[in-house]
Amino acid sequence: MDAASAGDKTPLLDIAGLSVAFAGMTVVDRVTLTLDDGEVLGIVGESGSGKSVTAQATMGLLPDVARVTADRLNLMGEPLLGAGEKRLQRLRGAAMSMIFQEPMTALNPVLTIGRQIGETLLRHGAVTAGQARARSADLLSRVGIPSPREKLDEYPHQLSGGMRQRVMIAMAIACHPRLLFADEPTTALDVTIQAQILELLRELQQEYRMGIVLISHDLGVVSSFADRVAVMYAGRIVEDAPAASLFARPAHPYTRGLLASRPSASHDTPRLQAIPGTVPPPFDLPSGCRFRTRCALAQPACAQLDPPRLQVGPTHGAACLTPLAEAAA
């Protein structure tokens, strides 16, 4: 979805033609996305598709060896590309924030929970150390952690996986950011805790009117949470649509494959269909359509042509030479 589709309103996040390369190998290729205030965008795809790298490039968190280029990379109309580290440090935590994929490695094991939350508040808010501690306890209570004042003095290893994830959420929302990246926020959690975390994120999103980019390989999570969905494969977006349209009428063969491999409680659903092969590494990408080596519908032209994004609905596009016709119905 491009910026023009949002009308005259400035999107919260406006990305056009974003590419990321390491040592000459492109891992994110010409990605275009927009996000409005209060909207949830789901980005789905297998591991290695470029989902997390896209978020990290936007936040300015990639190492110096990464080469990041874009036609536009704007937050609330302000360019992020070339903004400089000092400016990005002021924006990170205050205007944009991230819930990282694995809280046990994202949290510092030698610092208390209170210290880690408090650092964000002290950096971005005009508060004293005492006020930061009180606010940290309020945040832990807000995300559903019992005895929050006692938990401030504990270390990450003393908390359960679900509680560590809640701490990450508390840190991410401490300064009420406008944009929140949630990178696999329910990974390794049991289904009950997953539901609680998603409900918490929904409540916070509505309360603070945040725009959220939800990164996940779990289509069930995305279908219940996102307003729009972008499907990534081998560094490119191959399909994007409103969530209801994408799950009801998927157009790209890769999206269809992902949906066919999703478990269902229905007795009428046939056995799961696996997608053959794996996502190709960036140093060995096939010519033409990058999914063609795994696609049962591939044609000779798919090896020759870079598939354009075709409209299969008013706000539904798929990068495929022959997107499945049912999607346009």
Phi, psi and omega in degrees: 000128182260173185296330182298329182290345179272002180076210182278346181289135177286123180295154173298312178235129183227105181243129177221125175064036180284127176229144178228132180228145173237126178050040178082357179259122182278123181251340171230127192233103172055050180280134178234124182212150168226156179214134178259165175304136176073009182257150176244120177252123175266133173245119185238160179155164180292165174302138182092004181279343179105011184296306183293324180296323177300314179294316182294325177295320179296319181282349183073035185256001181282153178294164183298336181289345179284137175255112184249125176229155179195150170287321174213140173212083191242142172242117182054036179085353181265127179296133176264327181289122182083011182290336182094147186296323180297317179293318179296323177297325178288328180282321181292128182095319182269309182257329178220146184211169183219137167264113186282162191294320184233102186298332182293329177266335180284326178280146179282119186291342184257004177245143179292162178300316180299321179295319185288321176289319183298327180302319179296316181294319181292326181287320189251347183240149178278075184229155174275171179299320179294320178294322179296321179294316179296318179294323178297318177296320178297321180294317178298320177296321182296327181267011170087024178266122181289157180047058188298324182295323178291323182293337179301330184264006179264165181254159184308321184291347180274356182252155175286168179301318179296320179291322177298321178295323177294324176297317178300320179294317178301317178297319185292326184261004187307321183252022177052060181294154177281330183237131179233123170267125176247100186267103181048058187290349181245013180299137175068013176256147178289166191297328179293315179292323176305311181299320180295317180296317180294321178295321177297314179298320178297316179298315181293322179298318179288323181292316184262359180056042180280150164270134183237133169255110182263115179260126184199155169259358184266102182295331178296318178297314183294319183296331182268353190236325190271149172275320177230159183225136170242130180259123181252143175213125177050044174088356182238153172275121183258343177201142175213141186189164167303146186304315183299319180291317183294317182284334178276325186221065178296138185255325184276139179303328179292316177300317178299320179295319178298316181293323180291337181268005181272130177299148179223147178278351183287134177286344181275350182282130177293170181301156184301141179254115179278146173275122182294151176077193181223167176298127182292144177290157183297340179271000183217050181280137178289158177288161178065227179290127183287344180267355191298330182288349179243003189260126179289344183257009183298142178240165179307323181296335182295336179277345186257329190246140173281113189297130177281163174279116181255141177282124175246006177187169183306321179230031185231119180231152178219134179271082184208141179295326180225072179300144186300130191296331183300336183293334182275351184290000000 
